[in-house]
């Protein structure tokens, strides 16, 4: 059993992180073709579940199927409404081999959608069939990574309960390998310029069609060489970079245009959940206030167990 808020070491874990990213890119191709497009690409994301990362169900000729990257047993599993449960071990095989194994597994599950292609949102995008380099793998590192995402997901889902406007689930994007939760003001945003590597601009523009305040977590990279939390607004409100947010230790990363909070600071705090919640709440408030969001209409008290928020009391307040 991996401890909650486990230690993460980006440099030491990087080979395994890169392998996981490469495998999830293959798995992530399935919903891009097997599901109708959902607003802001939400159908493409994976959900953090107790054993790993799970796709949304896709349709087969006779029912439904879903794919699970099982981080506890280091396997990829497919389950169908027809009763099929099958999978294969992840051991550090090449992406080409992984692609072949997943394709065969989907065929057995009666999923007629190809997962052929190449990675998205990375600078070097070798087609899956051609990526024959063996990968580095360590099930213990994978278990720690999943435990960290599970702990973050728990806080993100709680944060989501305090918003009655449009909000995304807490979901895991395989292209950028980050967990994100996004709130919307309800207003249209300027057309996004796009420009992400190996990602069609049409996808980016649809994802950012409306104003957002977004927060997330990733394992490192892109100028931040450690696991960290981020938060930003699109469009970026004037003056956002000058706002001081909580907790102390958070900072504005100008190159990324985002607030950053190191995961290690959260992990080592007296109350990691409260430390992270302070970051989520204060960065959202900065974006919403500077962006002139209708906060009174969009926000509700954080959810409690077994009890809906009191609409009458909130309206009187």
N, C-alpha and C positions, 0 to 999 in steps of 0.2 A: 504494500500500500504506500503510494507516494504521498509525502506530507503536503498539506495545503501551502500555497504560495511557495513553491519549491525554488531553489536557487537556479538561475539561468546564467549561462556564460556564452555569450554570442560567439566569441572567437573560438572557444573550445568546441562548441556544439555546431558550428557553422557547416561542416561537411554533412551532418545529418539533416540540418535544416534545409540545405540545398537539395538533398535527396527527397525529403518529404515534399518540398515545393514542386519538384519535377514530377513526382507521382500524382500529386493532387491536380496538377495541370491536365493530366490525361483523364482522370476521373471527372474533372470539371467540364470537359467537353460534352458530356452526355446531356445535361439539361439545356445547353445552348441550342441543341437541335431537337430534343425530345419533348420540350414543353413550350407552350405559347409564351411569347415575351411578356413578362410582368413589368410594371412600372419600376424604373430605376434598377433594372436587372436583378431584382430580388430573387427571382427563381433560380439564378445561377449560383447563389451562395450556398454554402454548407451550413448545417446546424451543429453546434457543439452538443453532443449527447454523452451519457455516462461512459460509453466505451470508446468514443472517438469522434469522427466527423462524418455526418450522414447527409446524403443528398435528399432533396425533395423527391417524393415518388414520381416516377415516370410511367407512361402508359405502355402496355404491351398489347398484343392482339387479343389476349384473353383476360387481362386484368391490369395489375400494377406491379412495379418493381422498385426497389430502392437499393442504393449502394452504400456500404459502410466501410470507412477506413478505420479498422479496429486497432486503436493505439495500445490496448492492454495485451492483446495477443499477437500484435504485429501481423495482421492479416487484412486482406480486402475481402469483404463478404457481399453477396447479393441475396436478397430475400424477395420472394414474390407472393402475390395473393394466391397463387396456385399451390403454395406449399414448398417450393424449392428453397433450400438453404444451401449455398455452396460458396466456395472461396478459394483463395490461394495465399501462401505465405509471402510476406515481404522480407527479403533477406539482404537487400543491396544489389538486386539485379539491375541490369541496364534499363533505361526507359523503353527501349525498343522491345525488350523481353516483357516488361511490365505491360506495355501496350498490347502485346500479343495475348498475354494471359487474361487481361481484362476484356479484350474483344471476344475471346472464346467463352469467357464466363457470361457475358451479356448474350451471346448467341444461345447458350444453354438456357438462359432465363427468358428466351423469346423476345428480347429487346432488339428490334431491328434497326437501331440507330448506330451509325459509325462514330467512334471517338477518335478517328484519324485527325491529324492536324499538327499544329506546332504551338508552343507556349505563347501566352499573352503577357503583356506588361513586364517583359524582360528584354534586355538589350540584345542578347544572343538567343535567337529562337530556332533551334535545330528541330526539324520535323521529327516527330516521335519515332517513326520507323527507322530513322537514320542515327538516332542517339544510342550508340552501342557501348558507350563507356560504362564500366561497372561502377556502382555507387558505394559510398560508405554508409554503414547502417549500424545503429545501436538501439535495441529495444528499450533500454533503460533511459536513454536520452528522450526517445519518443514519449515514454510514459510521463516524464517530467514536463515536456512541452504541453502535452494534453492536459495535465493537472493544472498548469498555469492558465491555459485558455479556459478551463472549466471554472476556475476561481474568478477570473475576470468576467466571464459570461454571467455568473451569478449577480455580480454588482451591476453590470450593464442592464440586465433584465429588471432589476429593482429600480434603477434610474429611469427606465422607460415608463414605469408606472406613474410618474409624476407629471405626465404630459397627456392632455386629452386631444391635442391636435394630431396631425398625421405624423407617425413615427415608424421607422423601420423596426423589425425585430433586431435582436442582437445576433448578427450572423457573420459567417467566416467567408471572406472572399479569397479564392484560391489563386487569382491572378497576382494580387499584391501580398498574399499570405498574411492578412490581418483580420482581426475581429473588429466590427464596427457597429455603432448604433447612431442613427441619424434622425434629427428632428427637423420639421419643415414649418416655415412661417405661413405657407399657403399662397405665397405670391410667386409669380414667375421670376426666373433669374435671367440675367443676360446670357446670350449664347456662349457656351463654354468654348475656349479656343482649341481644346483637344491637345494633341501632341504627346500623349503617353506612348511609350515604345510598344510596337506590335499590338496596338489596340485601335480598332477603327474609331475615328472621331465621332461617328454617329452614336456609338455606344456611350462614349463619355458625355456627349451633349444630352442624350436622353437621361442619363444618370443624374445630371446636374441641371435639369430643366427648370427646377424650382429652387428657391432659396433654402439653404440648409445651415444647420449648426450640427457638426458631426464630430464624434469622438471615436477613438479606436485604440487598438493595442497590436503591436507587432514585435517580432523577435530581434530586430536590429537590421541595419543596412540603410542605404540612402543618406549617408552622412551622419547617422546616429549609430555608433558601434556598440550598442547594448539594447536589451529589451526595454521598451518604453511605451508610454501612453502618449497619444497625440489628440489635439482638438483644433478645429478650424471652422471658419464660416465661408460659404460661397454664396454670393460674392463676398470678398473680404471687406468688412465695414471699415471706413476711414477711422484711423486711430486705434485699431485693434492691437497692433504691436506695442502700443504704449501702456496698455492696461496691465496692472499687477493682478495676477490670479492666485488662487490657493491650490494646494498648500505651498508654504515656503519651499523653495527648491525647484518649483516649476519655472520654465523660462520660455521665451519666444525664440524660435529657430527661424531666422530670417530667410535662409535659403529655401526652406520648405514652406514657409508661410504658415507655421503651426506652433501652437503651444506644445511643450514637451514636458513630461514628468517621468523620470527614470523608474522602471519597474523595481529596481533594487531598493529605492527609497520607500516605496509602498510596502514591499516585502518585509523590510526591517522596522517598520513603524509599529507603534503599540497596537493600533487598530487599522490593519490594511484596508478593510472595506470602507471605513470612514475616510481614510486618507484619499482613496480613489474617488469616493463620492464627492469630496470637497472639490477635487479637480474637475469632475464632470459638471457639477452644479455651477461653479464659478466661471468656467470657460463658456458654458452655454449662456449664462447671464450676460457675459461680456459681448458675445455675438448678438444676442437678442436685444440688449439695450442700445448698443450702437447702431444696430440695423432697424430699430424702431418696430420691433415685433409687438403684436398685441398680447403681451404676456398674461394679462388677467384673463383673457378668453382662452388661452392655450394651456395654462397650467392648472394642475389639481394637486392635492396632497399626495405624497408617496403612498403607494398601496400598503394595506395591512392584510394579514392572513384572515381569510374567510369573511371579509366585510367590504362591501362596495363603498366608495367615497360618498359622503352625504351631499347630494346635489343641492338640497334646500339650504343647508348651512353654508356651503361654498358660495351660493348666489347671494346670500345675505351679507357674507363677508366682503 
